[in-house]
């Protein structure tokens, strides 16, 4: 595992990505805030992410606490606030933003996709009763990246990724690994 060291790490990643940015879509999942609410990276690393990585991203996929951290604002308490925060991230250089709403309250988990081309799309799914939600954000971002790599449009890649993650969460109770919050069931379609 790579350990972040403020600007140095982000600058190295940005330099590497810059060489390929015109040929491959770049999906940035800013894993910065744990489900517990604990910050996972330093203020210097957050600043470096803002300056070096956000402008390279074709899509950035923060959850609500991560979006708030990136724009130095309180966590969005409504869907409208989440959209406003997403637009602020667009203004910081990302070409598209998918604000992941799994940390919000309510019977639905609502994500918002917006882009510099004017796209604004709401993705809602029923909130499922499970403790096995570890890795949902990373899984969603990876599934979107896989869809983009297959040539899907951004909206279709997000649609398919949301469908996949929702099914993986729904099947997660059949996975008994460790203690506490377990993982989603990534292989739900293969293991019956």
C-alpha positions as MATLAB code, in Angstrom:
seq = 'XXXXXXXXXXXXXXXXXXXXXXXXXXXXXXXXXXXXXXXXXXXXXXXXXXXXXXXXXXXXXXXXXXXXXXXXXXXXXXXXXXXXXXXXXXXXXXXXXXXXXXXXXXXXXXXXXXXXXXXXXXXXXXXXXXXXXXXXXXXXXXXXXXXXXXXXXXXXXXXXXXXXXXXXXXXXXXXXXXXXXXXXXXXXXXXX';
ca = [
       0.000    0.000    0.000;
       1.186    3.489   -0.799;
       1.314    5.955    2.027;
       0.419    9.548    1.297;
       3.046   12.214    1.957;
       1.161   15.383    1.085;
       2.068   17.040   -2.182;
       4.826   14.593   -3.102;
       2.551   11.591   -3.539;
      -0.252   13.497   -5.290;
       2.184   15.297   -7.582;
       3.718   11.959   -8.614;
       0.297   10.441   -9.291;
      -0.804   13.559  -11.191;
       2.354   13.465  -13.332;
       1.740    9.826  -14.186;
      -1.926   10.388  -14.982;
      -1.182   13.471  -17.096;
       0.722   11.290  -19.561;
      -2.435    9.226  -20.212;
      -5.258   11.698  -19.567;
      -6.138   12.191  -23.215;
      -6.402    8.436  -23.876;
      -8.123    6.983  -20.821;
     -10.935    8.162  -18.568;
      -9.733    9.035  -15.076;
     -12.075    8.222  -12.184;
     -10.966    9.697   -8.860;
     -12.433    8.188   -5.701;
     -11.154   10.511   -2.970;
     -11.045    8.042   -0.090;
     -10.569   10.621    2.639;
     -13.167   10.049    5.344;
     -13.969    6.688    6.977;
     -17.528    5.560    7.629;
     -16.857    6.408   11.283;
     -16.265   10.024   10.243;
     -12.535    9.875   10.911;
     -10.256   11.724    8.476;
      -7.906    9.331    6.688;
      -5.517   11.864    5.143;
      -3.774   15.061    6.186;
      -4.827   18.593    5.309;
      -1.777   18.834    3.003;
      -2.905   15.746    1.096;
      -6.441   17.133    0.726;
      -5.015   20.368   -0.650;
      -2.757   18.466   -3.040;
      -5.744   16.406   -4.221;
      -7.654   19.616   -4.924;
      -4.779   21.195   -6.838;
      -3.269   18.236   -8.673;
      -5.809   15.434   -9.047;
      -9.255   17.054   -9.330;
      -8.360   18.931  -12.536;
      -7.324   15.635  -14.178;
     -10.487   13.744  -13.235;
     -13.073   12.880  -15.834;
     -15.192   11.810  -12.864;
     -14.720   12.354   -9.131;
     -16.843   10.195   -6.814;
     -16.907   11.599   -3.274;
     -19.337   10.532   -0.598;
     -21.053   13.358    1.298;
     -18.311   13.840    3.943;
     -15.572   13.733    1.278;
     -17.329   16.322   -0.893;
     -17.663   18.573    2.153;
     -13.979   18.135    2.973;
     -12.896   18.942   -0.584;
     -14.862   22.191   -0.691;
     -14.289   23.025    2.990;
     -17.961   23.094    3.850;
     -20.337   21.333    6.268;
     -21.709   17.970    5.084;
     -24.745   18.391    2.814;
     -28.016   17.791    4.653;
     -30.292   17.708    1.606;
     -30.202   16.625   -2.002;
     -30.127   20.263   -3.110;
     -27.073   20.932   -0.930;
     -25.361   17.843   -2.393;
     -25.935   19.160   -5.919;
     -24.569   22.586   -4.942;
     -21.463   20.929   -3.526;
     -21.067   18.847   -6.680;
     -21.187   21.985   -8.792;
     -18.462   23.511   -6.630;
     -16.302   20.463   -7.374;
     -16.958   20.978  -11.091;
     -15.766   24.559  -10.686;
     -12.548   23.195   -9.166;
     -11.747   21.390  -12.421;
     -13.394   17.965  -12.438;
     -15.326   17.283  -15.655;
     -18.019   15.258  -13.864;
     -18.981   14.521  -10.260;
     -20.945   11.656   -8.757;
     -21.897   12.610   -5.201;
     -22.558    9.336   -3.366;
     -25.406    9.697   -0.889;
     -25.046    6.498    1.101;
     -24.163    8.461    4.254;
     -27.444   10.405    4.163;
     -30.583    9.509    6.082;
     -33.813    8.250    4.577;
     -35.312    5.200    2.939;
     -33.377    5.739   -0.275;
     -29.704    6.045   -1.073;
     -29.499    8.861   -3.604;
     -26.482    9.683   -5.761;
     -26.239   12.718   -8.031;
     -24.295   12.809  -11.292;
     -23.461   16.178  -12.788;
     -21.015   17.276  -15.427;
     -19.666   20.335  -17.163;
     -21.822   19.509  -20.211;
     -24.965   20.203  -18.149;
     -25.813   16.626  -17.181;
     -27.726   16.383  -13.913;
     -29.060   12.948  -13.086;
     -30.471   11.517   -9.853;
     -29.865    7.829   -9.065;
     -31.979    6.451   -6.230;
     -32.142    2.966   -4.789;
     -33.882    1.586   -1.726;
     -31.722    1.631    1.369;
     -31.102   -2.014    2.254;
     -31.024   -3.415    5.777;
     -27.526   -4.861    6.140;
     -24.351   -4.259    8.096;
     -22.300   -5.422    5.126;
     -21.572   -2.136    3.443;
     -17.784   -2.118    3.613;
     -16.366   -1.082    0.245;
     -19.540    0.203   -1.374;
     -18.035    3.516   -2.486;
     -14.850    1.962   -3.854;
     -16.876   -0.739   -5.585;
     -19.144    1.835   -7.211;
     -16.215    3.916   -8.455;
     -14.435    0.827   -9.791;
     -17.580   -0.386  -11.535;
     -18.029    3.020  -13.203;
     -14.387    2.950  -14.336;
     -14.886   -0.549  -15.758;
     -17.943    0.626  -17.686;
     -16.071    3.608  -19.094;
     -13.204    1.299  -20.094;
     -15.749   -0.827  -21.991;
     -16.801    2.270  -23.942;
     -20.063    3.058  -22.146;
     -21.213    6.643  -21.849;
     -20.768    8.178  -18.409;
     -24.491    8.014  -17.630;
     -24.765    4.376  -18.738;
     -21.599    3.422  -16.823;
     -23.048    4.970  -13.645;
     -26.451    3.333  -14.249;
     -24.900   -0.124  -14.606;
     -22.524    0.437  -11.687;
     -25.387    1.489   -9.400;
     -27.344   -1.609  -10.422;
     -24.322   -3.835   -9.710;
     -23.570   -2.283   -6.305;
     -27.212   -2.431   -5.221;
     -27.314   -6.148   -6.070;
     -23.964   -6.683   -4.291;
     -25.328   -5.001   -1.158;
     -28.578   -6.995   -1.354;
     -26.596  -10.258   -1.544;
     -24.088   -9.234    1.136;
     -25.831  -10.953    4.038;
     -24.779  -14.286    2.535;
     -21.117  -13.313    3.040;
     -19.828  -14.014    6.534;
     -16.327  -12.640    6.757;
     -14.779  -11.117    9.860;
     -16.662   -9.024   12.418;
     -18.420   -5.686   12.244;
     -19.246   -4.182    8.882;
     -18.639   -6.869    6.305;
     -18.035   -6.480    2.583;
     -20.580   -6.275   -0.175;
     -20.900   -9.503   -2.200;
     -18.827   -8.704   -5.296;
     -19.413  -12.149   -6.814;
     -23.179  -12.258   -6.257;
     -23.869  -12.947   -9.948;
     -21.477  -15.922  -10.007;
     -21.989  -17.542   -6.594;
     -25.575  -18.590   -6.063;
];
